[in-house]
């Protein structure tokens, strides 16, 4: 659709990744800034980090949707079978996002300042958030 270009993403490979800190701008802003990071894990799998902000099109919920989301994409998994999966911070699960408790529960996966996720040999931490997000991405040793 041509609203993002390859230059809007940091691309890395787990095998050669060095610890890095990135300044990410919200993915829905149309500009030339960095919007996210994609780290290749294998020939079919990647970890994606995106900066997100609530917009006028978002449904209002009890929790802020301003921060960073992390998800995996696995092209070896068929459409409709879960090729994309959100990665929530440890200890988070489903919550009811509406004040009256109605609607379907959602996965509480937004990273706020100080939150980290461990996934596929990576540690991703949101260090700062405002009009943009500063994230660190580092390799972790397997246990």
N, CA, C and O atoms as a GROMACS GRO file, in nm:
protein
  572
    1UNK      N    1   0.082  -0.120   0.000
    1UNK     CA    2   0.000   0.000   0.000
    1UNK      C    3   0.086   0.126   0.000
    1UNK      O    4   0.037   0.237  -0.015
    2UNK      N    5   0.216   0.105   0.017
    2UNK     CA    6   0.312   0.212   0.002
    2UNK      C    7   0.306   0.320   0.111
    2UNK      O    8   0.351   0.432   0.088
    3UNK      N    9   0.251   0.288   0.227
    3UNK     CA   10   0.249   0.387   0.335
    3UNK      C   11   0.368   0.372   0.428
    3UNK      O   12   0.393   0.460   0.511
    4UNK      N   13   0.442   0.263   0.414
    4UNK     CA   14   0.569   0.244   0.486
    4UNK      C   15   0.673   0.197   0.386
    4UNK      O   16   0.641   0.133   0.285
    5UNK      N   17   0.798   0.229   0.415
    5UNK     CA   18   0.905   0.183   0.327
    5UNK      C   19   1.004   0.100   0.409
    5UNK      O   20   1.002   0.105   0.532
    6UNK      N   21   1.089   0.024   0.343
    6UNK     CA   22   1.189  -0.055   0.416
    6UNK      C   23   1.275   0.031   0.509
    6UNK      O   24   1.322  -0.017   0.612
    7UNK      N   25   1.294   0.158   0.474
    7UNK     CA   26   1.377   0.245   0.558
    7UNK      C   27   1.310   0.279   0.692
    7UNK      O   28   1.375   0.332   0.781
    8UNK      N   29   1.180   0.249   0.706
    8UNK     CA   30   1.109   0.273   0.832
    8UNK      C   31   1.135   0.164   0.935
    8UNK      O   32   1.085   0.172   1.047
    9UNK      N   33   1.212   0.060   0.899
    9UNK     CA   34   1.235  -0.052   0.989
    9UNK      C   35   1.384  -0.082   1.004
    9UNK      O   36   1.460  -0.082   0.907
   10UNK      N   37   1.421  -0.109   1.128
   10UNK     CA   38   1.553  -0.165   1.157
   10UNK      C   39   1.541  -0.314   1.132
   10UNK      O   40   1.450  -0.378   1.184
   11UNK      N   41   1.631  -0.371   1.053
   11UNK     CA   42   1.628  -0.514   1.026
   11UNK      C   43   1.759  -0.577   1.076
   11UNK      O   44   1.868  -0.528   1.045
   12UNK      N   45   1.746  -0.683   1.152
   12UNK     CA   46   1.862  -0.752   1.204
   12UNK      C   47   1.842  -0.902   1.197
   12UNK      O   48   1.733  -0.950   1.168
   13UNK      N   49   1.948  -0.974   1.224
   13UNK     CA   50   1.946  -1.120   1.224
   13UNK      C   51   1.996  -1.165   1.361
   13UNK      O   52   2.100  -1.118   1.408
   14UNK      N   53   1.923  -1.255   1.425
   14UNK     CA   54   1.960  -1.300   1.558
   14UNK      C   55   2.105  -1.348   1.564
   14UNK      O   56   2.175  -1.325   1.663
   15UNK      N   57   2.150  -1.415   1.458
   15UNK     CA   58   2.285  -1.473   1.460
   15UNK      C   59   2.395  -1.368   1.466
   15UNK      O   60   2.504  -1.396   1.515
   16UNK      N   61   2.370  -1.247   1.417
   16UNK     CA   62   2.473  -1.143   1.415
   16UNK      C   63   2.435  -1.020   1.496
   16UNK      O   64   2.506  -0.919   1.494
   17UNK      N   65   2.324  -1.027   1.566
   17UNK     CA   66   2.273  -0.910   1.639
   17UNK      C   67   2.367  -0.864   1.749
   17UNK      O   68   2.417  -0.946   1.827
   18UNK      N   69   2.390  -0.735   1.755
   18UNK     CA   70   2.462  -0.670   1.864
   18UNK      C   71   2.358  -0.593   1.946
   18UNK      O   72   2.258  -0.546   1.892
   19UNK      N   73   2.383  -0.580   2.076
   19UNK     CA   74   2.291  -0.503   2.159
   19UNK      C   75   2.272  -0.365   2.096
   19UNK      O   76   2.367  -0.301   2.053
   20UNK      N   77   2.146  -0.322   2.092
   20UNK     CA   78   2.117  -0.195   2.026
   20UNK      C   79   2.005  -0.121   2.099
   20UNK      O   80   1.922  -0.182   2.166
   21UNK      N   81   2.006   0.009   2.084
   21UNK     CA   82   1.899   0.095   2.134
   21UNK      C   83   1.843   0.169   2.014
   21UNK      O   84   1.917   0.224   1.933
   22UNK      N   85   1.711   0.170   2.003
   22UNK     CA   86   1.645   0.232   1.888
   22UNK      C   87   1.541   0.333   1.934
   22UNK      O   88   1.472   0.312   2.034
   23UNK      N   89   1.530   0.442   1.860
   23UNK     CA   90   1.422   0.538   1.881
   23UNK      C   91   1.317   0.511   1.776
   23UNK      O   92   1.341   0.527   1.656
   24UNK      N   93   1.198   0.469   1.823
   24UNK     CA   94   1.089   0.433   1.731
   24UNK      C   95   0.979   0.537   1.739
   24UNK      O   96   0.943   0.584   1.846
   25UNK      N   97   0.926   0.571   1.624
   25UNK     CA   98   0.815   0.664   1.614
   25UNK      C   99   0.687   0.584   1.584
   25UNK      O  100   0.695   0.478   1.522
   26UNK      N  101   0.571   0.633   1.626
   26UNK     CA  102   0.447   0.557   1.605
   26UNK      C  103   0.427   0.514   1.460
   26UNK      O  104   0.450   0.591   1.366
   27UNK      N  105   0.384   0.391   1.445
   27UNK     CA  106   0.375   0.330   1.312
   27UNK      C  107   0.272   0.398   1.222
   27UNK      O  108   0.284   0.391   1.100
   28UNK      N  109   0.172   0.464   1.280
   28UNK     CA  110   0.069   0.526   1.197
   28UNK      C  111   0.103   0.668   1.154
   28UNK      O  112   0.026   0.729   1.080
   29UNK      N  113   0.216   0.722   1.196
   29UNK     CA  114   0.259   0.854   1.150
   29UNK      C  115   0.330   0.840   1.016
   29UNK      O  116   0.421   0.758   1.001
   30UNK      N  117   0.288   0.919   0.921
   30UNK     CA  118   0.348   0.910   0.788
   30UNK      C  119   0.466   1.007   0.783
   30UNK      O  120   0.448   1.128   0.771
   31UNK      N  121   0.585   0.951   0.794
   31UNK     CA  122   0.709   1.028   0.786
   31UNK      C  123   0.822   0.930   0.757
   31UNK      O  124   0.798   0.812   0.731
   32UNK      N  125   0.944   0.979   0.763
   32UNK     CA  126   1.059   0.896   0.728
   32UNK      C  127   1.129   0.837   0.849
   32UNK      O  128   1.237   0.778   0.835
   33UNK      N  129   1.071   0.850   0.968
   33UNK     CA  130   1.134   0.802   1.089
   33UNK      C  131   1.124   0.650   1.103
   33UNK      O  132   1.044   0.585   1.036
   34UNK      N  133   1.207   0.596   1.192
   34UNK     CA  134   1.206   0.453   1.222
   34UNK      C  135   1.078   0.419   1.298
   34UNK      O  136   1.046   0.483   1.398
   35UNK      N  137   1.004   0.318   1.251
   35UNK     CA  138   0.875   0.278   1.310
   35UNK      C  139   0.883   0.148   1.389
   35UNK      O  140   0.803   0.126   1.480
   36UNK      N  141   0.978   0.065   1.355
   36UNK     CA  142   0.984  -0.065   1.420
   36UNK      C  143   1.113  -0.138   1.389
   36UNK      O  144   1.200  -0.089   1.316
   37UNK      N  145   1.122  -0.256   1.447
   37UNK     CA  146   1.239  -0.342   1.426
   37UNK      C  147   1.191  -0.481   1.392
   37UNK      O  148   1.092  -0.530   1.446
   38UNK      N  149   1.262  -0.546   1.302
   38UNK     CA  150   1.235  -0.684   1.264
   38UNK      C  151   1.364  -0.762   1.281
   38UNK      O  152   1.466  -0.731   1.219
   39UNK      N  153   1.359  -0.863   1.367
   39UNK     CA  154   1.477  -0.946   1.391
   39UNK      C  155   1.449  -1.085   1.336
   39UNK      O  156   1.359  -1.155   1.383
   40UNK      N  157   1.526  -1.126   1.237
   40UNK     CA  158   1.511  -1.258   1.176
   40UNK      C  159   1.562  -1.363   1.274
   40UNK      O  160   1.674  -1.356   1.323
   41UNK      N  161   1.477  -1.461   1.301
   41UNK     CA  162   1.511  -1.572   1.390
   41UNK      C  163   1.550  -1.695   1.308
   41UNK      O  164   1.645  -1.766   1.343
   42UNK      N  165   1.476  -1.721   1.202
   42UNK     CA  166   1.503  -1.835   1.113
   42UNK      C  167   1.453  -1.798   0.974
   42UNK      O  168   1.411  -1.685   0.951
   43UNK      N  169   1.458  -1.894   0.881
   43UNK     CA  170   1.411  -1.865   0.746
   43UNK      C  171   1.262  -1.832   0.742
   43UNK      O  172   1.216  -1.767   0.648
   44UNK      N  173   1.186  -1.877   0.842
   44UNK     CA  174   1.042  -1.852   0.840
   44UNK      C  175   0.992  -1.765   0.956
   44UNK      O  176   0.876  -1.726   0.957
   45UNK      N  177   1.078  -1.734   1.053
   45UNK     CA  178   1.029  -1.667   1.173
   45UNK      C  179   1.106  -1.539   1.202
   45UNK      O  180   1.228  -1.531   1.183
   46UNK      N  181   1.030  -1.438   1.250
   46UNK     CA  182   1.090  -1.310   1.290
   46UNK      C  183   1.018  -1.256   1.413
   46UNK      O  184   0.902  -1.288   1.437
   47UNK      N  185   1.088  -1.174   1.489
   47UNK     CA  186   1.030  -1.100   1.600
   47UNK      C  187   1.018  -0.955   1.555
   47UNK      O  188   1.113  -0.899   1.499
   48UNK      N  189   0.902  -0.895   1.579
   48UNK     CA  190   0.874  -0.758   1.535
   48UNK      C  191   0.845  -0.672   1.658
   48UNK      O  192   0.776  -0.715   1.750
   49UNK      N  193   0.899  -0.551   1.658
   49UNK     CA  194   0.876  -0.453   1.763
   49UNK      C  195   0.818  -0.329   1.695
   49UNK      O  196   0.876  -0.279   1.598
   50UNK      N  197   0.703  -0.279   1.744
   50UNK     CA  198   0.638  -0.162   1.684
   50UNK      C  199   0.603  -0.059   1.789
   50UNK      O  200   0.561  -0.094   1.900
   51UNK      N  201   0.620   0.067   1.754
   51UNK     CA  202   0.573   0.177   1.838
   51UNK      C  203   0.428   0.206   1.800
   51UNK      O  204   0.396   0.220   1.682
   52UNK      N  205   0.341   0.214   1.902
   52UNK     CA  206   0.198   0.234   1.877
   52UNK      C  207   0.147   0.353   1.958
   52UNK      O  208   0.196   0.379   2.068
   53UNK      N  209   0.049   0.423   1.905
   53UNK     CA  210  -0.021   0.530   1.976
   53UNK      C  211  -0.169   0.519   1.944
   53UNK      O  212  -0.208   0.481   1.834
   54UNK      N  213  -0.250   0.554   2.043
   54UNK     CA  214  -0.394   0.557   2.020
   54UNK      C  215  -0.424   0.665   1.916
   54UNK      O  216  -0.361   0.771   1.914
   55UNK      N  217  -0.521   0.637   1.831
   55UNK     CA  218  -0.566   0.734   1.732
   55UNK      C  219  -0.716   0.750   1.745
   55UNK      O  220  -0.780   0.680   1.823
   56UNK      N  221  -0.772   0.840   1.669
   56UNK     CA  222  -0.916   0.862   1.674
   56UNK      C  223  -0.993   0.740   1.624
   56UNK      O  224  -1.114   0.731   1.646
   57UNK      N  225  -0.926   0.648   1.559
   57UNK     CA  226  -0.992   0.528   1.508
   57UNK      C  227  -0.994   0.414   1.609
   57UNK      O  228  -1.066   0.316   1.590
   58UNK      N  229  -0.916   0.425   1.716
   58UNK     CA  230  -0.911   0.320   1.818
   58UNK      C  231  -1.033   0.327   1.909
   58UNK      O  232  -1.082   0.435   1.943
   59UNK      N  233  -1.080   0.210   1.947
   59UNK     CA  234  -1.188   0.203   2.045
   59UNK      C  235  -1.130   0.236   2.182
   59UNK      O  236  -1.021   0.189   2.217
   60UNK      N  237  -1.203   0.315   2.260
   60UNK     CA  238  -1.154   0.354   2.392
   60UNK      C  239  -1.164   0.236   2.488
   60UNK      O  240  -1.266   0.167   2.493
   61UNK      N  241  -1.058   0.214   2.564
   61UNK     CA  242  -1.053   0.105   2.661
   61UNK      C  243  -1.001   0.159   2.794
   61UNK      O  244  -0.965   0.276   2.805
   62UNK      N  245  -0.998   0.071   2.894
   62UNK     CA  246  -0.954   0.112   3.027
   62UNK      C  247  -0.802   0.123   3.038
   62UNK      O  248  -0.752   0.176   3.137
   63UNK      N  249  -0.730   0.076   2.939
   63UNK     CA  250  -0.583   0.083   2.942
   63UNK      C  251  -0.531   0.160   2.822
   63UNK      O  252  -0.590   0.156   2.714
   64UNK      N  253  -0.423   0.229   2.843
   64UNK     CA  254  -0.360   0.304   2.735
   64UNK      C  255  -0.305   0.208   2.630
   64UNK      O  256  -0.256   0.100   2.661
   65UNK      N  257  -0.316   0.250   2.508
   65UNK     CA  258  -0.257   0.174   2.397
   65UNK      C  259  -0.136   0.248   2.341
   65UNK      O  260  -0.100   0.230   2.225
   66UNK      N  261  -0.075   0.330   2.425
   66UNK     CA  262   0.046   0.402   2.386
   66UNK      C  263   0.167   0.330   2.442
   66UNK      O  264   0.180   0.314   2.564
   67UNK      N  265   0.254   0.285   2.355
   67UNK     CA  266   0.372   0.211   2.397
   67UNK      C  267   0.425   0.128   2.282
   67UNK      O  268   0.423   0.170   2.166
   68UNK      N  269   0.473   0.011   2.316
   68UNK     CA  270   0.536  -0.077   2.218
   68UNK      C  271   0.470  -0.214   2.225
   68UNK      O  272   0.438  -0.263   2.333
   69UNK      N  273   0.449  -0.275   2.110
   69UNK     CA  274   0.406  -0.414   2.108
   69UNK      C  275   0.516  -0.497   2.044
   69UNK      O  276   0.592  -0.451   1.958
   70UNK      N  277   0.522  -0.622   2.088
   70UNK     CA  278   0.618  -0.718   2.034
   70UNK      C  279   0.536  -0.838   1.988
   70UNK      O  280   0.447  -0.885   2.060
   71UNK      N  281   0.567  -0.888   1.870
   71UNK     CA  282   0.499  -1.008   1.821
   71UNK      C  283   0.592  -1.088   1.732
   71UNK      O  284   0.693  -1.038   1.683
   72UNK      N  285   0.556  -1.214   1.714
   72UNK     CA  286   0.630  -1.301   1.623
   72UNK      C  287   0.548  -1.321   1.497
   72UNK      O  288   0.425  -1.317   1.499
   73UNK      N  289   0.618  -1.342   1.389
   73UNK     CA  290   0.557  -1.380   1.260
   73UNK      C  291   0.628  -1.507   1.218
   73UNK      O  292   0.751  -1.513   1.213
   74UNK      N  293   0.549  -1.610   1.186
   74UNK     CA  294   0.606  -1.736   1.139
   74UNK      C  295   0.534  -1.774   1.009
   74UNK      O  296   0.419  -1.816   1.012
   75UNK      N  297   0.603  -1.758   0.897
   75UNK     CA  298   0.542  -1.784   0.766
   75UNK      C  299   0.524  -1.933   0.740
   75UNK      O  300   0.462  -1.970   0.640
   76UNK      N  301   0.577  -2.019   0.826
   76UNK     CA  302   0.554  -2.164   0.812
   76UNK      C  303   0.418  -2.203   0.869
   76UNK      O  304   0.373  -2.316   0.850
   77UNK      N  305   0.352  -2.111   0.937
   77UNK     CA  306   0.218  -2.135   0.992
   77UNK      C  307   0.116  -2.073   0.898
   77UNK      O  308   0.129  -1.957   0.860
   78UNK      N  309   0.016  -2.150   0.860
   78UNK     CA  310  -0.084  -2.103   0.764
   78UNK      C  311  -0.170  -1.991   0.818
   78UNK      O  312  -0.191  -1.978   0.939
   79UNK      N  313  -0.220  -1.910   0.725
   79UNK     CA  314  -0.315  -1.803   0.758
   79UNK      C  315  -0.435  -1.864   0.832
   79UNK      O  316  -0.484  -1.970   0.793
   80UNK      N  317  -0.480  -1.798   0.935
   80UNK     CA  318  -0.592  -1.849   1.012
   80UNK      C  319  -0.552  -1.947   1.121
   80UNK      O  320  -0.636  -1.985   1.203
   81UNK      N  321  -0.426  -1.988   1.124
   81UNK     CA  322  -0.378  -2.082   1.225
   81UNK      C  323  -0.282  -2.016   1.324
   81UNK      O  324  -0.223  -2.084   1.408
   82UNK      N  325  -0.268  -1.883   1.313
   82UNK     CA  326  -0.187  -1.810   1.410
   82UNK      C  327  -0.044  -1.780   1.367
   82UNK      O  328   0.047  -1.798   1.447
   83UNK      N  329  -0.022  -1.732   1.244
   83UNK     CA  330   0.116  -1.700   1.204
   83UNK      C  331   0.173  -1.579   1.278
   83UNK      O  332   0.295  -1.562   1.284
   84UNK      N  333   0.085  -1.495   1.334
   84UNK     CA  334   0.130  -1.380   1.412
   84UNK      C  335   0.083  -1.400   1.556
   84UNK      O  336  -0.032  -1.436   1.580
   85UNK      N  337   0.174  -1.376   1.652
   85UNK     CA  338   0.140  -1.396   1.793
   85UNK      C  339   0.199  -1.284   1.878
   85UNK      O  340   0.320  -1.262   1.878
   86UNK      N  341   0.112  -1.214   1.952
   86UNK     CA  342   0.158  -1.112   2.045
   86UNK      C  343   0.240  -1.174   2.157
   86UNK      O  344   0.214  -1.288   2.196
   87UNK      N  345   0.337  -1.100   2.208
   87UNK     CA  346   0.422  -1.146   2.318
   87UNK      C  347   0.401  -1.049   2.435
   87UNK      O  348   0.451  -0.937   2.432
   88UNK      N  349   0.327  -1.091   2.538
   88UNK     CA  350   0.304  -1.002   2.652
   88UNK      C  351   0.420  -1.007   2.751
   88UNK      O  352   0.493  -1.106   2.756
   89UNK      N  353   0.436  -0.901   2.831
   89UNK     CA  354   0.534  -0.908   2.940
   89UNK      C  355   0.495  -1.020   3.037
   89UNK      O  356   0.377  -1.054   3.048
   90UNK      N  357   0.593  -1.075   3.107
   90UNK     CA  358   0.569  -1.183   3.204
   90UNK      C  359   0.463  -1.140   3.306
   90UNK      O  360   0.463  -1.027   3.353
   91UNK      N  361   0.375  -1.234   3.338
   91UNK     CA  362   0.271  -1.208   3.438
   91UNK      C  363   0.146  -1.145   3.383
   91UNK      O  364   0.048  -1.130   3.456
   92UNK      N  365   0.146  -1.108   3.257
   92UNK     CA  366   0.026  -1.048   3.198
   92UNK      C  367  -0.053  -1.156   3.124
   92UNK      O  368   0.003  -1.253   3.074
   93UNK      N  369  -0.182  -1.136   3.120
   93UNK     CA  370  -0.268  -1.231   3.050
   93UNK      C  371  -0.386  -1.159   2.990
   93UNK      O  372  -0.373  -1.047   2.940
   94UNK      N  373  -0.501  -1.222   2.995
   94UNK     CA  374  -0.623  -1.162   2.940
   94UNK      C  375  -0.682  -1.064   3.039
   94UNK      O  376  -0.670  -1.081   3.160
   95UNK      N  377  -0.746  -0.961   2.987
   95UNK     CA  378  -0.820  -0.866   3.070
   95UNK      C  379  -0.940  -0.819   2.990
   95UNK      O  380  -0.944  -0.829   2.868
   96UNK      N  381  -1.039  -0.768   3.062
   96UNK     CA  382  -1.157  -0.712   2.998
   96UNK      C  383  -1.132  -0.562   2.980
   96UNK      O  384  -1.118  -0.490   3.079
   97UNK      N  385  -1.125  -0.515   2.856
   97UNK     CA  386  -1.080  -0.379   2.831
   97UNK      C  387  -1.184  -0.269   2.848
   97UNK      O  388  -1.153  -0.152   2.832
   98UNK      N  389  -1.307  -0.306   2.881
   98UNK     CA  390  -1.412  -0.204   2.889
   98UNK      C  391  -1.457  -0.186   3.032
   98UNK      O  392  -1.460  -0.281   3.110
   99UNK      N  393  -1.493  -0.063   3.068
   99UNK     CA  394  -1.525  -0.029   3.206
   99UNK      C  395  -1.634  -0.115   3.266
   99UNK      O  396  -1.630  -0.146   3.385
  100UNK      N  397  -1.733  -0.154   3.187
  100UNK     CA  398  -1.843  -0.234   3.242
  100UNK      C  399  -1.812  -0.384   3.242
  100UNK      O  400  -1.898  -0.465   3.277
  101UNK      N  401  -1.690  -0.421   3.202
  101UNK     CA  402  -1.650  -0.561   3.201
  101UNK      C  403  -1.705  -0.638   3.082
  101UNK      O  404  -1.686  -0.759   3.073
  102UNK      N  405  -1.771  -0.570   2.992
  102UNK     CA  406  -1.830  -0.637   2.876
  102UNK      C  407  -1.730  -0.662   2.766
  102UNK      O  408  -1.612  -0.626   2.777
  103UNK      N  409  -1.776  -0.725   2.661
  103UNK     CA  410  -1.692  -0.754   2.547
  103UNK      C  411  -1.603  -0.875   2.571
  103UNK      O  412  -1.608  -0.939   2.676
  104UNK      N  413  -1.522  -0.904   2.473
  104UNK     CA  414  -1.431  -1.017   2.479
  104UNK      C  415  -1.301  -0.977   2.550
  104UNK      O  416  -1.256  -0.863   2.535
  105UNK      N  417  -1.242  -1.068   2.625
  105UNK     CA  418  -1.113  -1.035   2.687
  105UNK      C  419  -1.005  -1.020   2.581
  105UNK      O  420  -1.011  -1.081   2.474
  106UNK      N  421  -0.907  -0.937   2.611
  106UNK     CA  422  -0.795  -0.914   2.520
  106UNK      C  423  -0.665  -0.946   2.592
  106UNK      O  424  -0.657  -0.941   2.714
  107UNK      N  425  -0.563  -0.979   2.514
  107UNK     CA  426  -0.432  -1.005   2.571
  107UNK      C  427  -0.366  -0.872   2.606
  107UNK      O  428  -0.358  -0.782   2.522
  108UNK      N  429  -0.320  -0.860   2.728
  108UNK     CA  430  -0.257  -0.738   2.778
  108UNK      C  431  -0.110  -0.740   2.738
  108UNK      O  432  -0.024  -0.778   2.818
  109UNK      N  433  -0.081  -0.699   2.614
  109UNK     CA  434   0.053  -0.716   2.559
  109UNK      C  435   0.130  -0.585   2.539
  109UNK      O  436   0.245  -0.588   2.496
  110UNK      N  437   0.068  -0.471   2.568
  110UNK     CA  438   0.137  -0.344   2.548
  110UNK      C  439   0.253  -0.330   2.646
  110UNK      O  440   0.236  -0.352   2.766
  111UNK      N  441   0.370  -0.293   2.596
  111UNK     CA  442   0.483  -0.264   2.684
  111UNK      C  443   0.480  -0.116   2.719
  111UNK      O  444   0.471  -0.030   2.631
  112UNK      N  445   0.487  -0.088   2.849
  112UNK     CA  446   0.499   0.048   2.900
  112UNK      C  447   0.641   0.064   2.952
  112UNK      O  448   0.715  -0.033   2.961
  113UNK      N  449   0.680   0.187   2.988
  113UNK     CA  450   0.817   0.213   3.034
  113UNK      C  451   0.856   0.117   3.144
  113UNK      O  452   0.785   0.100   3.243
  114UNK      N  453   0.972   0.055   3.126
  114UNK     CA  454   1.025  -0.040   3.223
  114UNK      C  455   0.987  -0.184   3.196
  114UNK      O  456   1.047  -0.275   3.254
  115UNK      N  457   0.888  -0.208   3.109
  115UNK     CA  458   0.848  -0.345   3.076
  115UNK      C  459   0.946  -0.408   2.977
  115UNK      O  460   1.002  -0.340   2.891
  116UNK      N  461   0.963  -0.539   2.991
  116UNK     CA  462   1.048  -0.617   2.899
  116UNK      C  463   0.975  -0.745   2.860
  116UNK      O  464   0.886  -0.791   2.930
  117UNK      N  465   1.016  -0.800   2.748
  117UNK     CA  466   0.975  -0.935   2.710
  117UNK      C  467   1.099  -1.014   2.674
  117UNK      O  468   1.197  -0.959   2.624
  118UNK      N  469   1.092  -1.143   2.700
  118UNK     CA  470   1.197  -1.236   2.660
  118UNK      C  471   1.135  -1.329   2.557
  118UNK      O  472   1.036  -1.397   2.585
  119UNK      N  473   1.193  -1.331   2.438
  119UNK     CA  474   1.138  -1.414   2.331
  119UNK      C  475   1.248  -1.451   2.232
  119UNK      O  476   1.323  -1.366   2.187
  120UNK      N  477   1.255  -1.580   2.200
  120UNK     CA  478   1.345  -1.629   2.094
  120UNK      C  479   1.489  -1.584   2.113
  120UNK      O  480   1.556  -1.551   2.015
  121UNK      N  481   1.538  -1.583   2.236
  121UNK     CA  482   1.676  -1.545   2.260
  121UNK      C  483   1.700  -1.395   2.264
  121UNK      O  484   1.815  -1.350   2.259
  122UNK      N  485   1.592  -1.317   2.273
  122UNK     CA  486   1.601  -1.171   2.277
  122UNK      C  487   1.539  -1.117   2.404
  122UNK      O  488   1.446  -1.176   2.460
  123UNK      N  489   1.592  -1.005   2.450
  123UNK     CA  490   1.527  -0.927   2.555
  123UNK      C  491   1.499  -0.791   2.494
  123UNK      O  492   1.589  -0.722   2.446
  124UNK      N  493   1.370  -0.753   2.497
  124UNK     CA  494   1.327  -0.626   2.441
  124UNK      C  495   1.267  -0.545   2.555
  124UNK      O  496   1.175  -0.591   2.622
  125UNK      N  497   1.320  -0.424   2.577
  125UNK     CA  498   1.279  -0.340   2.689
  125UNK      C  499   1.239  -0.202   2.638
  125UNK      O  500   1.307  -0.144   2.554
  126UNK      N  501   1.128  -0.151   2.690
  126UNK     CA  502   1.088  -0.013   2.661
  126UNK      C  503   1.149   0.075   2.770
  126UNK      O  504   1.111   0.066   2.886
  127UNK      N  505   1.243   0.160   2.731
  127UNK     CA  506   1.317   0.244   2.825
  127UNK      C  507   1.256   0.382   2.845
  127UNK      O  508   1.267   0.439   2.953
  128UNK      N  509   1.193   0.436   2.742
  128UNK     CA  510   1.138   0.571   2.748
  128UNK      C  511   1.022   0.579   2.650
  128UNK      O  512   1.023   0.515   2.545
  129UNK      N  513   0.921   0.660   2.685
  129UNK     CA  514   0.804   0.673   2.598
  129UNK      C  515   0.748   0.813   2.611
  129UNK      O  516   0.742   0.868   2.721
  130UNK      N  517   0.708   0.870   2.502
  130UNK     CA  518   0.647   1.002   2.496
  130UNK      C  519   0.588   1.015   2.356
  130UNK      O  520   0.497   0.941   2.319
  131UNK      N  521   0.640   1.110   2.280
  131UNK     CA  522   0.596   1.118   2.140
  131UNK      C  523   0.666   1.013   2.056
  131UNK      O  524   0.626   0.986   1.942
  132UNK      N  525   0.770   0.952   2.113
  132UNK     CA  526   0.841   0.842   2.050
  132UNK      C  527   0.886   0.746   2.161
  132UNK      O  528   0.878   0.780   2.279
  133UNK      N  529   0.930   0.628   2.123
  133UNK     CA  530   0.972   0.527   2.220
  133UNK      C  531   1.120   0.493   2.200
  133UNK      O  532   1.169   0.488   2.088
  134UNK      N  533   1.188   0.471   2.311
  134UNK     CA  534   1.327   0.424   2.304
  134UNK      C  535   1.327   0.282   2.359
  134UNK      O  536   1.292   0.258   2.474
  135UNK      N  537   1.368   0.189   2.274
  135UNK     CA  538   1.372   0.047   2.312
  135UNK      C  539   1.515  -0.005   2.304
  135UNK      O  540   1.595   0.042   2.223
  136UNK      N  541   1.544  -0.102   2.388
  136UNK     CA  542   1.672  -0.172   2.375
  136UNK      C  543   1.642  -0.316   2.337
  136UNK      O  544   1.546  -0.377   2.386
  137UNK      N  545   1.725  -0.369   2.251
  137UNK     CA  546   1.714  -0.507   2.205
  137UNK      C  547   1.848  -0.572   2.227
  137UNK      O  548   1.950  -0.524   2.179
  138UNK      N  549   1.848  -0.683   2.301
  138UNK     CA  550   1.974  -0.752   2.327
  138UNK      C  551   1.954  -0.902   2.320
  138UNK      O  552   1.844  -0.952   2.344
  139UNK      N  553   2.062  -0.972   2.288
  139UNK     CA  554   2.059  -1.118   2.289
  139UNK      C  555   2.075  -1.164   2.432
  139UNK      O  556   2.146  -1.103   2.512
  140UNK      N  557   2.007  -1.273   2.463
  140UNK     CA  558   2.023  -1.334   2.595
  140UNK      C  559   2.077  -1.475   2.576
  140UNK      O  560   2.047  -1.543   2.478
  141UNK      N  561   2.156  -1.517   2.673
  141UNK     CA  562   2.214  -1.650   2.666
  141UNK      C  563   2.107  -1.755   2.693
  141UNK      O  564   2.024  -1.738   2.782
  142UNK      N  565   2.107  -1.863   2.617
  142UNK     CA  566   2.010  -1.972   2.644
  142UNK      C  567   2.038  -2.035   2.779
  142UNK      O  568   2.152  -2.046   2.823
  143UNK      N  569   1.930  -2.077   2.843
  143UNK     CA  570   1.944  -2.140   2.975
  143UNK      C  571   1.980  -2.286   2.964
  143UNK      O  572   1.996  -2.354   3.066
   0.00000   0.00000   0.00000
